[in-house]
Amino acid sequence: MLFFPKAAITKRNKMAKKIYVTAAGIISSIGIGCDQTVKSLVEMKGGQTETRFVDSKLARNFPLCEVPFSNDELAQIAGVSRNEFKTRCSLLAAVAAKEAAVNAKIRKNDGILTGLVCGTTVGGMDRSELFYREFSNDLQNGGDINDVICHDCGDTAQKVSVLINATDFVTTISTACSSSANSFITAARLLQHGEVERVVAGGSDALTYFTVNGFNSLRIHDTQPCRPLDASRKGLNLGEGAAFAVLETEETIKKTGNIPICELAGWSNCAEAYHQTASSPEGNGAYAAMTGALKKAGLNPEDVDYINLHGTGTDNNDASESAAVVRVFKEKMPMLSSTKTLTGHTLGASGGIEAVISILSIKENMVPGDKMFRTPIEVTGIKPLPSTLTDNPVKHIMSNSFGFGGNNSCLIFTRC
């Protein structure tokens, strides 16, 4: 979906521009805001809990990484109206995007063309589920049609763009679990082509009956906290949340006066199309995404200090991704871990959440660890970092996000 409240077409600049991250915002089961998130990462405090808000009997059988606030509470935190922000996805996005926008000093009519790129898979599914239940019980008078109107994924982007004054170019990306990583890629291309001067990029997804029951049909829920890259892994823990970062060019920074946190130095996306829900055993899609991002950044594999893995805890993903990592890095393996052990798999928001965690890792001189790891996968032998490192500066961080259908994306962030 594209939404153009006003024209934002400027002369294309054929010279490749450097893309800088100047601010970020995040909400997940491990905290609201960047400060709480860093604290939980350092303490390796996971967000797994019993659900309070998902109306599904199955949801009681698995630990979920649920944001511990009701929709009314989220609206209060974000300072928005429930009449306008009806869906949980839009409320989570409002909290995270507003933090990023405030930190970047985005103001209305400040003369800087500002866009929003938002990734999501669920959209307003929670309200559609409510409508269906009420309508099916009363075919004459049941259900509020306004709940269905906000079903589409673009509803979140449209509402959040107005909230944070980022209305010069607004679009939604929905490519399964790589959605919000692709938001960063789209944002970088918009900036390099001169379509806008500043972009808020990221994504949001909420837990719903649809996602909990859908993943149960694939039989990949773990009944315990998930264990990515471990030989004993049994599946994933679903989660929810949102995260956004503000991307600017050097020319824009001269106008805003913002201090860059890091550079988005490399990115790549590929469509492996091996299977609807599985990756190839050799990790061909992951390999192509990682090598493409390295080439874009002008880096060699040995330059990477840390990889935030897609690492879902499922048998297929972890075997495939670890095989690809071995192919790329061989014996020069960087530090690596999956922060999904803490946040759960937040689906369309995961690429944004893990991108912001990578940004915060550079800012705070921190490398997230994996407290659940015990035994490596025999074939690859990869060993995630067992505990979070502090006072440990890193220069180059790779963040992987792989979606159903083989939509694989990789981002590389570099210390300025």
Secondary structure, DSSP 8 states (H G I E B T S, - for coil): -EE-SS--------S---EEEEEEEEEETTEEHHHHHHHHHHHT----B--SS---GGGGGS-BB--SS-HHHHHHHHT--TTT--SHHHHHHHHHHHHHHHHTT--TT-S--EEEEEE-SSTTHHHHHHHHHHHHH-TTT-S-HHHHHT-STHHHHHHHHHHTT--SEEEEE--GGGHHHHHHHHHHHHHHTTS-SEEEEEEEE---HHHHHHHHHTT-B-SSS--TTBTT---B-BB-EEEEEEEEEHHHHHHH----SEEEEEEEEEE--S-SS---TT-HHHHHHHHHHHHHHT--GGG--EEE----S-HHHHHHHHHHHHHHHTT---EEE-THHHH-B-GGGHHHHHHHHHHHHHHHT-B---TT--SB-TTT-----SS-B-S---SEEEEEEEEGGGEEEEEEEEE-
